[in-house]
């Protein structure tokens, strides 16, 4: 795996310099597993370097530790962090990156449903929020079925570089919610997630969603295991 690292770094950074739309090859394609191993190693090495620098930043600025899973029983941490979160986050943040209309419809439905749930987070269910929730769920499912044979539109391919970076940035900023309070000094603390979003996006476009999920699961499990070992 170490020998594959130089072979992965060059195409990875070439893609990041100029992200371009492509049809994922799939894990069964020749060379896909070698590419996955090398890109995942590059991700883990980068993660260690960034985490070391951010450890110094966190202590220098007196920043709080993340508490996203503070209320989760320890027995559920590994299943949630190592399996559930990678699957859910890859589907939401990168499942639509090929631009298939059915995936975009499903993403739109998810956004509407999530906004409706956010609106009723205080427990008071408003009829409009309930209607939006149902519209998001059923509208996304209907779009997935109706548009399943449609191919990626030309406008999405042209806009792909911007959409790729939007996906990575939103994924990173989403993890600011792991902290008890959000301040400008906390923004650098999501650089690991930004790096992850970049590599996972590359794997998603070169190989497919399963490859991104596997790399995500491995990274999350390794980070959680290290946190337990150090704690």
N, C-alpha and C positions, 0 to 999 in steps of 0.2 A: 504493500500500500504506500509506503514511504517513497518507493521508486516512481510511483505514479504522480506524485505531487507536482514536479515541474511540468509534466504533460498537461495537468489540469489547470495550473495557474495561468498559463498563456491564453487558452481559449476562454477561460472564465473572465479574465480582465479585458480581453478583446470584446466579449459580449457586453460587459458593463460599460465600456467606453462608448459603444454604439449598440444599444439593445435593439434587436430586430425580431419581428414576428417569424415564427417557424412552426412547422408541424412536429410535435413531439414524436420521438422514434419509438418509445415504449421500452420497458425493461427487457423484453425478449430480443431486442435488436442487437446485432453484433457490436461489442464494445461498450454497451450501455452500463453494465455492471462495473467495468473498469473506470469509466468516466464518473460513475456515482461514487465509487470508493475514493477516487482522487479529489473530487470536488468536496466531498464530505470531510476528508482530512484537511483540506485547505480551510474549510469552515471552522473546524475544531481548533486548528492552530491559530487562526485569526481571533477566535473567541477567547482563547487563553491570553493572548497579548492584550486585547482590549480590556478584558476583565481585570488584569493586573494593573493597568493604568487607571481604570475607574475605581479600583479599590483605594488607591492613593487620593483620587479626587473626592471620593465619598468621605474619607476621614478628614481631609483638609477643609471641606466645606461643612462638616457636621451634618451630613444628610441622613435621613432615616433609611432603614432597611425596608425592602418591599414586604408587603404583608398580604399579598393576594390570596395565599392559601393558609393564612393564620387560623381560620376557623374550620379548616378541613381536617378531619381525623387523620392522623399519620398513616394509618393503614390504607387510606384512599389516595394519598399523595402520588405515589408512583403510577397507579392506573390512570389518574386524572392528568398528571403532567406528562407521563410518558406515552399515553395512548389517546385519550379523549381529546386533549388540547391540540396535539399535532393534527389529528384528523379534521377536527372542526375548523381550526385556523387555516389550514391549507386549502380547504374547500372554500371558505369565505374570502380569504385574501388573495388566493392565487388560482382557484379552480376555474375562474372566468378568463384567465389571461390569454387563452387561445382565441377569445372573441366569438365563440360560437353563440348565435342568437339565443339558443335555449339556456346556455349558462348565464348570459346577461339577463335574461328574463328571471331566472331563479335568483340571481343576485339582487335584482330590483325588488323582487318580492321579499327577500330577506331584509333589505334595508327598510322597507315600509313596515314590516312586522316588528323589527327591532325598535324603530321609532315609536310605534304604538305601545310597545311594552315599556319603553322609557317614560312615556307620557303617563303611565299608570303605576309608576314605581312606588308611589305613596300608598297604594292599595285601593284608591278610589277609582273604580272603573267607569269611564265616560263612554257613552254610546258611540261617539265618533271614533274614539280610540279602539273600541272593540270592532267597529266596522273596518277600520284601517288594518287591524290585525288579521281579520278574516280575508280581506282583499289581498293582503300581502302573501298569506299562506296559499290561498287557492289560486290567486293570480300567478304566482311564481310557478306552482305546480302545473297549471294549465299552459303557461308559456313554454315550460320544459317539454311538454308533450306535443304541443302544436308546432313548435319551431325545431323539433329534433332533427329534421333533415336539412335545415338551412345551413349554409356554409358561412365562414367568417366574412363580413363585409369589408370592402376596400377601405372605408374610412377608419375602421379599427386598426387595420394593418399600418396605415399612415400614422395614426396617433399612438401606436404601440410604445415607442420610447418614452413618451410622457406618461402613459398609463402604467408602464412598468415601474417607474420611479414613484408615482403616486401610490401604487400598491405597497412598495417597500416602506415609504415614509409613513403612511397611515398605519401599517403594521407596527412600526416602531413606536409611534406616538400613542397608539392604543395601549401599550404596556405602561404608560405613565399612570394608568389607573391602578397599577399594582402598589402604588405608594399612598400613604395615608393623607398626604397633602402634596399639591403640585406647585412647584416654584420654578423659575427660570434655571436655577442651578441644577435642577433634576434632569433637564433635557439631555445632557451628555450621557446620563445613566441608561438611556435606551439605545446607545450606539451598538451594543451587542445584538439587539433585535433588528436594527437597521442592516447590519452586516448579514444577519440570518436571512432577512427578507431578500437581500440581493442574491445570496447563494441559492436559497430555496426557489426564487423566481427563475434563476438560470436552470436549475435542475428540472423545474416544472416545464420549461419551454424546450429543453434539450431532450428530456426523457418522458416526463409526465408527472401527474399528481402523485402517484404512488411513490416515486423516487423522492419527491419533496417531503412527503409524509415520513418516510423512513429516516431521512437525514434529520428532520425535525425531532422525531421521537428519540433518536440516538443522542442528539445534542441536549434535549431536555432531561433525559435520564442521566446522562453524564453530569450535567450541572447540578441536578438534585442530589445525586450520590456524593458529589464533592461537598455540597453544602452540609449534608448529614455528617460526613467525615470530619469536616472542620468545626462543626457545631458540637 
